[in-house]
Amino acid sequence: MRADRRAGREGVALARVLRRSRVAMGTESFLRAFWPLGSALLAIWAAFAFGLAEILTRGRVLALTSVLAVGVVFLLALGVRRFRWPTADAARARLDATLPGRPLAALRDAPA
């Protein structure tokens, strides 16, 4: 009886750790996919913050804004294409690789 309760608690704790690992891997994948978009947005913001709009004429600002908007949409589409949510097996493998002796793989092994 106690062993069943203990195994249930350990299963819940393992599921929680795997969920956190999967969220962390998803965040990592998101940042890898969308870093060009973030960098471009920061560069655009910096250019306009330091007075690019005051240097150019109104027509050139509109043309530049149009070109930059197309570039931002392209980078957004590229990020969406690159982003993949990690699978539960990938999270389990990453977590297992950090533990000595790979205990999660050992639990799934079947005797010969």
MODELLER restraints for C-alpha pairs under 7 A, 6 or more apart:
rsr = mdl.restraints
at = mdl.atoms
rsr.add(forms.Gaussian(group=physical.xy_distance, feature=features.Distance(at['CA:18:A'], at['CA:91:A']), mean=6.21, stdev=0.5))
rsr.add(forms.Gaussian(group=physical.xy_distance, feature=features.Distance(at['CA:18:A'], at['CA:92:A']), mean=6.33, stdev=0.5))
rsr.add(forms.Gaussian(group=physical.xy_distance, feature=features.Distance(at['CA:21:A'], at['CA:91:A']), mean=5.80, stdev=0.5))
rsr.add(forms.Gaussian(group=physical.xy_distance, feature=features.Distance(at['CA:21:A'], at['CA:95:A']), mean=6.99, stdev=0.5))
rsr.add(forms.Gaussian(group=physical.xy_distance, feature=features.Distance(at['CA:22:A'], at['CA:86:A']), mean=6.35, stdev=0.5))
rsr.add(forms.Gaussian(group=physical.xy_distance, feature=features.Distance(at['CA:22:A'], at['CA:88:A']), mean=6.83, stdev=0.5))
rsr.add(forms.Gaussian(group=physical.xy_distance, feature=features.Distance(at['CA:22:A'], at['CA:91:A']), mean=5.14, stdev=0.5))
rsr.add(forms.Gaussian(group=physical.xy_distance, feature=features.Distance(at['CA:25:A'], at['CA:86:A']), mean=6.47, stdev=0.5))
rsr.add(forms.Gaussian(group=physical.xy_distance, feature=features.Distance(at['CA:26:A'], at['CA:85:A']), mean=5.46, stdev=0.5))
rsr.add(forms.Gaussian(group=physical.xy_distance, feature=features.Distance(at['CA:26:A'], at['CA:86:A']), mean=5.95, stdev=0.5))
rsr.add(forms.Gaussian(group=physical.xy_distance, feature=features.Distance(at['CA:29:A'], at['CA:83:A']), mean=6.11, stdev=0.5))
rsr.add(forms.Gaussian(group=physical.xy_distance, feature=features.Distance(at['CA:29:A'], at['CA:84:A']), mean=6.64, stdev=0.5))
rsr.add(forms.Gaussian(group=physical.xy_distance, feature=features.Distance(at['CA:30:A'], at['CA:83:A']), mean=5.87, stdev=0.5))
rsr.add(forms.Gaussian(group=physical.xy_distance, feature=features.Distance(at['CA:33:A'], at['CA:79:A']), mean=4.63, stdev=0.5))
rsr.add(forms.Gaussian(group=physical.xy_distance, feature=features.Distance(at['CA:33:A'], at['CA:82:A']), mean=5.33, stdev=0.5))
rsr.add(forms.Gaussian(group=physical.xy_distance, feature=features.Distance(at['CA:33:A'], at['CA:83:A']), mean=5.33, stdev=0.5))
rsr.add(forms.Gaussian(group=physical.xy_distance, feature=features.Distance(at['CA:34:A'], at['CA:79:A']), mean=4.83, stdev=0.5))
rsr.add(forms.Gaussian(group=physical.xy_distance, feature=features.Distance(at['CA:36:A'], at['CA:75:A']), mean=6.69, stdev=0.5))
rsr.add(forms.Gaussian(group=physical.xy_distance, feature=features.Distance(at['CA:37:A'], at['CA:72:A']), mean=6.54, stdev=0.5))
rsr.add(forms.Gaussian(group=physical.xy_distance, feature=features.Distance(at['CA:37:A'], at['CA:75:A']), mean=5.31, stdev=0.5))
rsr.add(forms.Gaussian(group=physical.xy_distance, feature=features.Distance(at['CA:37:A'], at['CA:76:A']), mean=6.27, stdev=0.5))
rsr.add(forms.Gaussian(group=physical.xy_distance, feature=features.Distance(at['CA:53:A'], at['CA:61:A']), mean=6.27, stdev=0.5))
rsr.add(forms.Gaussian(group=physical.xy_distance, feature=features.Distance(at['CA:96:A'], at['CA:102:A']), mean=5.15, stdev=0.5))
rsr.add(forms.Gaussian(group=physical.xy_distance, feature=features.Distance(at['CA:96:A'], at['CA:103:A']), mean=6.69, stdev=0.5))
rsr.add(forms.Gaussian(group=physical.xy_distance, feature=features.Distance(at['CA:96:A'], at['CA:104:A']), mean=5.69, stdev=0.5))
rsr.add(forms.Gaussian(group=physical.xy_distance, feature=features.Distance(at['CA:96:A'], at['CA:105:A']), mean=6.96, stdev=0.5))
